[in-house]
Amino acid sequence: MAKPIMIQGTMSNAGKSLIAAGLCRIFKQDGLRVAPFKAQNMALNSYITKDGLEMGRAQVVQAEAAGIEPSVLMNPILLKPSSDMGSQVIVNGEVWSQLSAREYFKRKKDLVPEVMRAYETLSAQNDVIVIEGAGSPAEINLKQDDYYVNMGMAKLAKAPVLLVGDIDPGGVFAQLYGTVELVDPDEREMIKGVIINKFRGDVSILDPGIGMLEDLIHIPVVGIVPYMRLDIDDEDSLSSRLVNKAAALVDIAVVRLPRLSNFTDFRALEAVEGVSVRYIESTREFGSPDLVVLPGTKNTMADLLWLRQNGLEARIAQYAASGGPVFGICGGYQMLGEALSDPYNVEHGGVMRGMGLLPVKTEFTPEKTRTRVSGRLGKIGGVFAALSGAAFEGYEIHMGTTQTDAPISEISDLVSDKTKSDGCQSGSIYGTYVHGIFDGDEVAGGIIRSLAAKKGVDPSKLGAVSGAEYKEQQYDLLAETLRKSMDIEKIYRILEEGIR
C-alpha cells in the first residue's frame, strides 16, 4: 500500500492544490508511482475522464503533474454549487443527488465507504498518495461532520499533515498558530510541518518570526514558498486570473457569469503573447473587444436573467448587430438561442426567452450528458470561416438538449463510439457544447489569426498557442521552485515515518 502525505490549509486559496501538484511532480521525478487524492472537492470547474465520468479539475492538474491519466478515484465526491444554498452532488463521477448544504451534511457519513474504496484502490496501485484537504481543519462549526475532508481523511488514511498558510494577504503567523490551536490535541500531533506560501521579498526578514512560531507550536517550518507566476490551470472561480485586464493587440472579453464553470476553456488563448482575455461583469467593463465569449455555467437560466438585469445582454446584442463575433460554449451556447424550456424544474422551471442570436431551442432534461468527444468543424462562415475543417477534441458536461437545423460539426462520442451533430452558426455568432474546443492550435490558432486579420494586426506580433510541451515545462518549473524553497529531505522523512 502507498505511503500517504496530506496537504491542508489555513483557509481556502492558501495554495494547497498547487503545493500538492508540485509534490506529485517531485515524487514522479524521483521515480515513484504517485497519485493525487481529494475526497471532497467543491468546484464548478470540472473535467470528464476517458470513461465519461466527472471529477474536479484540481485533481486533473495534479494527475498531469504526476504523469498519469486522471481518474475519478482521485476525487470520489464533487460538489457543484447550483445556488447559494445547494449543490449537485457527484459521487464516483456520476450525479448522486441535488442537496442543500444541510441535507448534504446529514448524509455525508453514508459516503465514507465510497471514499475509502476509491482511496484504497489508488493506494494499492501507487507508492505515494498526495492527499489534499479542503478549506481549513479549524472550521470548528464543521468539525463534527469532517468524516473525510481534512483531519477526518488524515485519520482514515493515517496520513501525516503539512499545513499551508498564505502570507500574501498578511497574518500568516496568526493563521498557522490559530489553526494549530483550534484542532484537537490528537490532530495537532498529526501536523508534521508547516509551509508559508506566496512570500515576496527577502526570506531572511521572516527569520525571527519563524523561530517564535516554531517555539509556540512545536512544529517545524518546512518551507517558505515564493509567490509563483505559473501558467497552470486554477481550481475554481476564485482564480486571480479572472479579472478585467488591459486590452492587448487582440482583445477577447469573456463574460464572468455568477455561476461560471470550466473557465479553463480559455487557458490556451490566455497564454498567447499579444492576446488579452478579459473577464467582464458589467457594461462599463465591456470596452471594444474583438470577440465576446459566453462561457459555461452551472445554471444557464439564472445567469441569463443576470445578464438581462445588468444590461450586458443588451450590450452584447448591440455588439453582435454591428458585426462583432460572439462565441458561446455549453451554457453560453444555450443562452444564445431563441428559447429555453425547463419542464422538469432542472434549473429554474418554466420557459424563458433566449438572446435570439442563434436559431436554436434548448430543453432541460434530468439526464446529464457527460462524455469525451473529438470532431472536425464543417463549412462555416462569418469572421471564423477559416476554421472550416479544423479538428478538435474536448468534452461535454450539460443538462438538456439543443435543437438546430444548422449544426457546425460532426463529433464522435469517445465513450459510446457514436456520431452526432453539434453547435450552430449564424453570421458571426457561434455556439458549441464542446468544452476544450479552444485547446488545440487548429481552433485557437485559427480564431486568433482570424481576429488579427479582421483588425489589421500583423500575426507575426502574436505568440503561438501553447501546447502540451509548454504545460509540462510549467509543472517542471513548479517542482524546481518547491525543491529550492522547501526542505524536501525533511518531507521525505515525514512521509517515511508516517503516523505512529
Helices and strands as residue ranges (DSSP letters): E 3-9, H 16-29, E 34-37, E 40-42, E 46-48, E 54-56, H 57-66, G 72-74, E 77-81, E 86-91, E 94-100, H 101-107, G 108-111, H 112-125, E 128-132, G 143-145, H 151-157, E 161-166, H 172-182, H 185-188, E 191-199, G 203-206, H 207-217, E 221-226, E 250-255, E 260-261, G 263-266, H 267-270, E 275-280, G 283-285, E 291-294, E 296-297, H 300-310, H 312-321, E 326-329, H 331-335, E 339-342, E 350-353, E 361-377, G 382-387, E 391-403, E 409-413, E 419-422, E 424-426, E 429-432, H 441-455, G 459-461, H 468-485, H 488-497
